[in-house]
Amino acid sequence: MSKSPVHRAADAPMKVHLNKGETYVWCACGRSSTQPFCDGSHQGTGIDPLVFEAEKEGDVWLCMCKHSGTPPLCDGTHKEICAIDKKLADAE
């Protein structure tokens, strides 16, 4: 089965408070209505969510563009994607 395309859930990361030792399920497909966490909407897409345990208590920025090189954490990739989108829009 081939994978469906990843949907960009937003153009910026989401600040989330994580509790040390708690398990979270980050949406990797971009289809969840409970972003940035999974609600099962990935079923049938061939894209699996990322299950992770918070290593420490505190606020983190979780990726919403779904293209981070360090998922589930934001690495700034959304800035590159938005710049490309702007260039394409300006070219039209």
N, C-alpha and C positions, 0 to 999 in steps of 0.2 A: 504494500500500500504506500502510495506517495503521500508526502506531507502537504497539508494545506498551507497557504501563505500565512505568515504571522501578521496579526493586526496591531497597529500602533494604538495603544489605549489612550495616550496623551503625548503632548510635546514637551513635557517636563516631568521630572521625578516627583514622587510623593513622599513627604515626610511621615514616617510611621514610628511609633514607640514600640520597641520589642522588649519582651521580658526574658531575662537570662534563663536558659534551659528549656524554654517553650519551643514547640515545633510549629512551623508555619509552612504553608503551601502557597508558593508564589506562582501567579498565572504567567505562563510563558507564551501563550497563544494570543493574548490580547482580547479575547472574546468575553471574559468574565464580567458579570455585572457587579461584582464585589471587589473591584480592583483595589489594590494590586494583588489581591489573593484569589485563589482558584474557587470557582463555583461549579466545576464540572463541565463547563461549556466546551472544553477541548475534545470531548468525546467524538471520535470519528475523524479527527483532524490529523492524527499521527504525531501530534505535539504533546509532550507530557509536561505537567507542571514541575516545578523544582521544590522539593521538600528540603527544608533546612531547619537547623536548631540555632536559636540565638545564642551566641557565645558570651554576650554580655548584655546588661540592661541599658537601655537608652534609645535615643532617637537615631534613625538611619534614613537615608534617602533611597527608596526602592525604585528601580527602573520601571518606567511606564511606556517607553518606546519599544521595549522588548528586543532591543538589539545590543544591549550592553555586553561588553567583553568580560564583565565581572558579575554576572547575574547571581543573586537578585539585586545587587547594589548598582546604583547608577555610576557610570564612568564618563558621562558627558557626551556619549554618542548621539544623543538627541539633538545636540547643537549642530553636529555635522549634517544630520538628516534634515533638519529644518533649513539649514543653509542651502542644501541641494534643492529642496522644495521651492525655496524662494527664487533661486536661479532659474529653475524650470518655469515657474510662474511668470517671471520677468521676460523670459524668452518667447512667451506666447503672444 
